[in-house]
Amino acid sequence: MSFGKGLSRKPSQPKGRQLEDAALTEVQALLGDEPRRRDLLIEHLHKIQDAYGCLEARHLRALAEEMRLSQAEVYEVASFYHHFDIVREGEVKPAPVTVRVCDSITCSLKGADALAAALESGVDPSKVRIQKVPCIGRCAAAPAAQVGKRAVDHANEMSVRSLLFEGTVAPEIPHYTGFEAYRASGGYKVLERVRSGELTAVSVADLVLAAGLRGLGGAGFPTGTKWKIVHDLPGPKFLTINGDEGEPGTFKDRHHLESDPHRLLEGALVAAHAISADRIYLYMRDEYPAVLDILNTEIEALRSAGIITTIDIEIRRGAGAYICGEESAMIESIEGKRGLPRHRPPFIAQVGLFGRPTLNHNIETLFWIRDIVEKGPEWFAEQGRRGHKGFRSFSVSGRVREPGVKLAPAGITMNELLEEYCGGMEDGHIFKGYLPGGASGGILPASLADEPLDFGTLDKHGCFIGSHAIVVFSDQDDMRDAALNLMRFFKHESCGQCTPCRSGTEKMEKLLADGDWDTDKIADLDAVMRSASICGLGQAASNPVASVLKFFSEEFEV
């Protein structure tokens, strides 16, 4: 038997479908003089998607050729991220405009499902694609949507159709404090003190430690301690900034970057100099096009003004994957790979980006550096209540009269936050419960609204504060529906790497969707997911379900 009979591929040709010269020319034109490094794969995929509205198979083959990668490797990365639309031979391209309707917890409470249904029934699918998507970080203005890249707050059928009719799809850039205004107010003087040697790496780390500043992305690890650990390790070293706040209910980072971006940028440069980093990588979620525009503009202004010298800032754009909020998955994504969490140890402080020591911080953590140095660590530490230190940016949404980012003391209670900062409940609603830490933080009843809100204070109830994302529920909300919504999110966003999370979230979602709240089945799944999942997604995904069973038993009474 001859295995070669009928083969048309020449031995010199690569395996897989063959390259089209026109597609290669188009990809080469898009990439221009950009390096063809492996870590830039996702950036190059974005360029193609932005230019052509999708990733056609012919362009993926051309990109593989241009970057000297296998077609399978390019495809597996592109297919991992939700925002990349892969179109195979013979398939129809997606409509030229996509309307994304957020259906995460707060938007769901505010009518997102009805909005998506109304839009789907009245558009030409060849011209407009309607997608229900996870949280887009605009929970204070729920229901929220995006028409192309234009955010629509308090979206309704008329407002979305108006933008479609007008062809308004570009991001709207909010008013913010730009470089000149920030510098005029004393900005970058702290950085100058660090560069001049007036403030040493150790002294800055000690100030941050004395202030009690902790990692405000959810983990709460002492910031100054992280600096000292990475400072003492050999270079080259990197600073990574995690701007991928995909946790439903969280929008504080977007708020800070759309109002005062240079506080982050100065804090990042100070931290990078303190640990002698070689480069800063700022990973920003693709759902924030206005923020990406602001950051590109302001970082270029820093380069032009000579503020950025030996340590540059490079923006890396996410592509719609909640798992990349986990620090090791984010690092994998920056390296141009699928965002799969790494096994630990080793921790990224020792073996991080490109295998080198890496300091990773959340947006809000770096936001406070300038104030702590200028005003002193005592000033920051004294802002808390009940022995807790500092301010916290609470993202508050749901059934409150005045949602938004609330700059409030660490250790404040939910009742205090509700009355002092949010104007109380919406008219006609009675406080029933709340998510203290976004989708994964569990759900607490109103009877526990006098607990201090800070790291470690809610552990005894099986909950945690996480990213300080508060979603408030009322007597008009079914907590079983809330748990199902959150579990659907985790099922959708599981990276699929480990079986306990991949299969566990799927099975848990099916149980809840079928109305099967069998406590033994749920407890078994819960135990396996918590003990055997690789990262925090699988370990915490069942928290809302366990909370409803524990605190809202009246929901199950017939």
LINPE-V948210 format. One record per residue. N is the residue number from 0. RES is the residue in one letter. BURIAL is # if it has 9 or more other C-alpha atoms within 8 Angstrom, else .. Layout:
((N	RES	BURIAL) (N	RES	BURIAL))
This chain:
((0	M	.) (1	S	.) (2	F	.) (3	G	.) (4	K	.) (5	G	.) (6	L	.) (7	S	.) (8	R	.) (9	K	.) (10	P	.) (11	S	.) (12	Q	.) (13	P	.) (14	K	.) (15	G	.) (16	R	.) (17	Q	.) (18	L	#) (19	E	.) (20	D	.) (21	A	.) (22	A	#) (23	L	#) (24	T	.) (25	E	.) (26	V	#) (27	Q	#) (28	A	.) (29	L	.) (30	L	#) (31	G	.) (32	D	.) (33	E	.) (34	P	.) (35	R	.) (36	R	.) (37	R	.) (38	D	#) (39	L	#) (40	L	#) (41	I	#) (42	E	#) (43	H	#) (44	L	#) (45	H	#) (46	K	#) (47	I	#) (48	Q	#) (49	D	.) (50	A	.) (51	Y	.) (52	G	#) (53	C	#) (54	L	#) (55	E	#) (56	A	#) (57	R	#) (58	H	#) (59	L	#) (60	R	#) (61	A	#) (62	L	#) (63	A	#) (64	E	#) (65	E	#) (66	M	#) (67	R	.) (68	L	#) (69	S	.) (70	Q	#) (71	A	.) (72	E	.) (73	V	#) (74	Y	#) (75	E	#) (76	V	#) (77	A	#) (78	S	#) (79	F	.) (80	Y	#) (81	H	#) (82	H	.) (83	F	#) (84	D	#) (85	I	#) (86	V	#) (87	R	.) (88	E	.) (89	G	.) (90	E	.) (91	V	.) (92	K	.) (93	P	#) (94	A	#) (95	P	#) (96	V	#) (97	T	#) (98	V	#) (99	R	#) (100	V	#) (101	C	#) (102	D	#) (103	S	#) (104	I	#) (105	T	#) (106	C	#) (107	S	#) (108	L	#) (109	K	.) (110	G	#) (111	A	#) (112	D	.) (113	A	.) (114	L	#) (115	A	#) (116	A	.) (117	A	#) (118	L	#) (119	E	.) (120	S	.) (121	G	.) (122	V	.) (123	D	.) (124	P	.) (125	S	.) (126	K	#) (127	V	#) (128	R	#) (129	I	#) (130	Q	#) (131	K	#) (132	V	#) (133	P	#) (134	C	#) (135	I	#) (136	G	#) (137	R	#) (138	C	#) (139	A	#) (140	A	#) (141	A	#) (142	P	#) (143	A	#) (144	A	#) (145	Q	#) (146	V	#) (147	G	#) (148	K	#) (149	R	#) (150	A	#) (151	V	#) (152	D	#) (153	H	.) (154	A	#) (155	N	.) (156	E	#) (157	M	.) (158	S	#) (159	V	#) (160	R	.) (161	S	.) (162	L	#) (163	L	#) (164	F	.) (165	E	.) (166	G	.) (167	T	#) (168	V	#) (169	A	.) (170	P	#) (171	E	.) (172	I	.) (173	P	.) (174	H	.) (175	Y	.) (176	T	#) (177	G	#) (178	F	#) (179	E	.) (180	A	.) (181	Y	#) (182	R	#) (183	A	.) (184	S	.) (185	G	.) (186	G	#) (187	Y	.) (188	K	.) (189	V	#) (190	L	#) (191	E	.) (192	R	#) (193	V	#) (194	R	#) (195	S	.) (196	G	.) (197	E	.) (198	L	#) (199	T	#) (200	A	#) (201	V	.) (202	S	.) (203	V	#) (204	A	#) (205	D	#) (206	L	#) (207	V	#) (208	L	#) (209	A	#) (210	A	#) (211	G	#) (212	L	#) (213	R	#) (214	G	#) (215	L	#) (216	G	#) (217	G	#) (218	A	.) (219	G	#) (220	F	.) (221	P	#) (222	T	#) (223	G	#) (224	T	#) (225	K	#) (226	W	#) (227	K	#) (228	I	#) (229	V	#) (230	H	#) (231	D	.) (232	L	.) (233	P	.) (234	G	#) (235	P	.) (236	K	#) (237	F	#) (238	L	#) (239	T	#) (240	I	#) (241	N	#) (242	G	#) (243	D	#) (244	E	#) (245	G	#) (246	E	#) (247	P	#) (248	G	#) (249	T	#) (250	F	#) (251	K	#) (252	D	#) (253	R	#) (254	H	#) (255	H	#) (256	L	#) (257	E	#) (258	S	#) (259	D	#) (260	P	#) (261	H	#) (262	R	#) (263	L	#) (264	L	#) (265	E	#) (266	G	#) (267	A	#) (268	L	#) (269	V	#) (270	A	#) (271	A	#) (272	H	#) (273	A	#) (274	I	#) (275	S	#) (276	A	#) (277	D	#) (278	R	#) (279	I	#) (280	Y	#) (281	L	#) (282	Y	#) (283	M	#) (284	R	#) (285	D	#) (286	E	.) (287	Y	#) (288	P	#) (289	A	#) (290	V	#) (291	L	#) (292	D	#) (293	I	#) (294	L	#) (295	N	#) (296	T	.) (297	E	#) (298	I	#) (299	E	.) (300	A	#) (301	L	#) (302	R	#) (303	S	.) (304	A	.) (305	G	.) (306	I	.) (307	I	#) (308	T	.) (309	T	.) (310	I	#) (311	D	#) (312	I	#) (313	E	.) (314	I	#) (315	R	#) (316	R	#) (317	G	#) (318	A	#) (319	G	#) (320	A	#) (321	Y	#) (322	I	#) (323	C	#) (324	G	#) (325	E	#) (326	E	#) (327	S	#) (328	A	#) (329	M	#) (330	I	#) (331	E	#) (332	S	#) (333	I	#) (334	E	#) (335	G	#) (336	K	#) (337	R	#) (338	G	#) (339	L	#) (340	P	#) (341	R	.) (342	H	.) (343	R	.) (344	P	.) (345	P	.) (346	F	.) (347	I	#) (348	A	#) (349	Q	#) (350	V	#) (351	G	#) (352	L	#) (353	F	.) (354	G	.) (355	R	#) (356	P	#) (357	T	#) (358	L	#) (359	N	#) (360	H	#) (361	N	#) (362	I	#) (363	E	#) (364	T	#) (365	L	#) (366	F	#) (367	W	#) (368	I	#) (369	R	#) (370	D	#) (371	I	#) (372	V	#) (373	E	.) (374	K	#) (375	G	#) (376	P	#) (377	E	#) (378	W	#) (379	F	#) (380	A	#) (381	E	.) (382	Q	#) (383	G	#) (384	R	#) (385	R	.) (386	G	.) (387	H	#) (388	K	#) (389	G	#) (390	F	#) (391	R	#) (392	S	#) (393	F	#) (394	S	#) (395	V	#) (396	S	#) (397	G	#) (398	R	#) (399	V	#) (400	R	#) (401	E	.) (402	P	#) (403	G	.) (404	V	#) (405	K	#) (406	L	.) (407	A	#) (408	P	#) (409	A	#) (410	G	#) (411	I	#) (412	T	#) (413	M	#) (414	N	.) (415	E	#) (416	L	#) (417	L	#) (418	E	#) (419	E	.) (420	Y	#) (421	C	#) (422	G	#) (423	G	#) (424	M	#) (425	E	.) (426	D	.) (427	G	.) (428	H	#) (429	I	.) (430	F	#) (431	K	#) (432	G	#) (433	Y	#) (434	L	#) (435	P	#) (436	G	#) (437	G	#) (438	A	#) (439	S	#) (440	G	#) (441	G	#) (442	I	#) (443	L	#) (444	P	#) (445	A	#) (446	S	.) (447	L	.) (448	A	#) (449	D	#) (450	E	#) (451	P	#) (452	L	#) (453	D	#) (454	F	#) (455	G	.) (456	T	#) (457	L	#) (458	D	.) (459	K	.) (460	H	.) (461	G	#) (462	C	#) (463	F	#) (464	I	#) (465	G	#) (466	S	#) (467	H	#) (468	A	#) (469	I	#) (470	V	#) (471	V	#) (472	F	#) (473	S	#) (474	D	#) (475	Q	.) (476	D	#) (477	D	.) (478	M	#) (479	R	#) (480	D	.) (481	A	#) (482	A	#) (483	L	#) (484	N	#) (485	L	#) (486	M	#) (487	R	#) (488	F	#) (489	F	#) (490	K	#) (491	H	.) (492	E	#) (493	S	#) (494	C	.) (495	G	.) (496	Q	.) (497	C	.) (498	T	#) (499	P	#) (500	C	#) (501	R	#) (502	S	.) (503	G	#) (504	T	#) (505	E	#) (506	K	.) (507	M	#) (508	E	#) (509	K	.) (510	L	#) (511	L	#) (512	A	.) (513	D	.) (514	G	.) (515	D	.) (516	W	.) (517	D	.) (518	T	.) (519	D	.) (520	K	.) (521	I	#) (522	A	.) (523	D	.) (524	L	#) (525	D	#) (526	A	.) (527	V	#) (528	M	#) (529	R	#) (530	S	.) (531	A	.) (532	S	#) (533	I	#) (534	C	.) (535	G	#) (536	L	#) (537	G	#) (538	Q	#) (539	A	#) (540	A	#) (541	S	#) (542	N	#) (543	P	#) (544	V	#) (545	A	#) (546	S	#) (547	V	#) (548	L	#) (549	K	.) (550	F	.) (551	F	#) (552	S	#) (553	E	.) (554	E	.) (555	F	.) (556	E	.) (557	V	.))
